[in-house]
Amino acid sequence: MNDLVEPTLADVLAAAARIRPHLSPTPLRQSPAVSEIIGADVYLKHEFHLPTGAFKVRGGVNLISQLSAREREAGVIAASTGNHGQSVAYAARLFGVKAVICAPENANAAKVEAMRELGATVNLVGADFDEAREECERVAAAKGYRYIHSGNEPLLIAGVGTHTLEILSEQPLIDVIIVPVGGGSGAAGACIVAKAVNPKIVVIGVQAEKAPAAYLTWRSRKPVEASTSTWAEGLATRTAFELPQRILQRLLDDFVLVSEEAISAAVRYLLARNRILVEGAGAASLAAALALRDRLANQRVALVLSGANISISQLKTVLDGA
C-alpha cells in the first residue's frame, strides 16, 4: 500500500471543481443550543443534506468521474456497511457504471435498500464489515471489477476533504474541527485541508469505544485489530486503513472515544434542540465535543455531522433509551 500517494490541498481543490456540477455545498449552521451547552461558538456541518444522506458521496463522485474507459466498462465493486456503498452506487449511476456492493448480513436495512434503489447489486455476506470486505476483494479479483476500498483511495480522501474546504471558506477563523472516524477518510481529508490552510487549526477524530481499531492504531502507531459491537455502524471497522492512518498519524491533533450512550444522547439532543436527525456516526462529533467541553471553551468549533442514515429500529431504540 505504500505506493498510495497522499492527496494534497491541490487534489482537494481539483475534487471540488469536479463534484460541484453534481453536488451542492452543504450548510454550515451556527447552533445556539450546542454553543450554549459546550461553552463555545459551535457550527454544525450538515453533511446529511447530500443526496445519499452522508459525506462519502463527495469521494465517490470524485473517484468514479476519473475512472478509465476500461474500468468503467468492467464496473466497480465495494464493501460497505452502507454510506460508502451508497456513495459508490450514486456515483456509478451518475456516470453509467455497473456497481456491486458487498455488505454484512446485519447491515442497516435502510442503507441496503437505498443502495439497491440507486441501482447497485447488493450482496449480503459475512458477519461484519471486514468479512464483507474480504469477500468483496475475492469477487473483484475473480470478475475483474475495479475495487474501490473505503479508505485506501487518494481520490476518495480528496473528495471528502471538500467538506472542510467548505467549512473554512465560510468560517475561516474556525479553531477546532471534530470529525467522526470509521476508516478515517473523512478525518484524513479534514486534516489535509485544515493544516494546509492554517496549521494552527486543531483537528480531532472520534470513534466509538465499542469499535476502536482506528483509535488504537493511531495511538500505538502500529496496526491494531479490535472487535466492533457499536450500533453506530458508520464508525465500525475491525482493522485500520493504511492510507488514512498514514495521514492521521502525521496530521491529526487528537483522537477520542465515546460511549454508546453518549452517541445515543447526542442523537437525541440534536433532534430535540436543533430539529436535526442524524445517525450514530453523525452524532459522534457532538458526543466528543460534550466530553471535551473544557478544552473547547470560548473557541470556534466545527462539528462534522457526517450522515443521517439512521434506521427506524435504531431510532426507536435511541428514543426508548431517553
Secondary structure as GFF3:
##gff-version 3
##sequence-region A 1 322
A	DSSP	alpha_helix	9	19	.	.	.	ID=ss1
A	DSSP	beta_strand	28	30	.	.	.	ID=ss2
A	DSSP	alpha_helix	32	38	.	.	.	ID=ss3
A	DSSP	beta_strand	41	46	.	.	.	ID=ss4
A	DSSP	three_ten_helix	47	49	.	.	.	ID=ss5
A	DSSP	alpha_helix	57	64	.	.	.	ID=ss6
A	DSSP	alpha_helix	69	74	.	.	.	ID=ss7
A	DSSP	beta_strand	76	79	.	.	.	ID=ss8
A	DSSP	alpha_helix	83	94	.	.	.	ID=ss9
A	DSSP	beta_strand	99	103	.	.	.	ID=ss10
A	DSSP	alpha_helix	109	117	.	.	.	ID=ss11
A	DSSP	beta_strand	121	124	.	.	.	ID=ss12
A	DSSP	alpha_helix	129	143	.	.	.	ID=ss13
A	DSSP	beta_strand	146	147	.	.	.	ID=ss14
A	DSSP	alpha_helix	154	160	.	.	.	ID=ss15
A	DSSP	alpha_helix	162	170	.	.	.	ID=ss16
A	DSSP	beta_strand	176	180	.	.	.	ID=ss17
A	DSSP	alpha_helix	185	197	.	.	.	ID=ss18
A	DSSP	beta_strand	202	208	.	.	.	ID=ss19
A	DSSP	alpha_helix	213	220	.	.	.	ID=ss20
A	DSSP	three_ten_helix	233	235	.	.	.	ID=ss21
A	DSSP	alpha_helix	242	251	.	.	.	ID=ss22
A	DSSP	beta_strand	254	258	.	.	.	ID=ss23
A	DSSP	alpha_helix	260	274	.	.	.	ID=ss24
A	DSSP	alpha_helix	280	291	.	.	.	ID=ss25
A	DSSP	alpha_helix	293	296	.	.	.	ID=ss26
A	DSSP	beta_strand	300	305	.	.	.	ID=ss27
A	DSSP	alpha_helix	312	320	.	.	.	ID=ss28
###
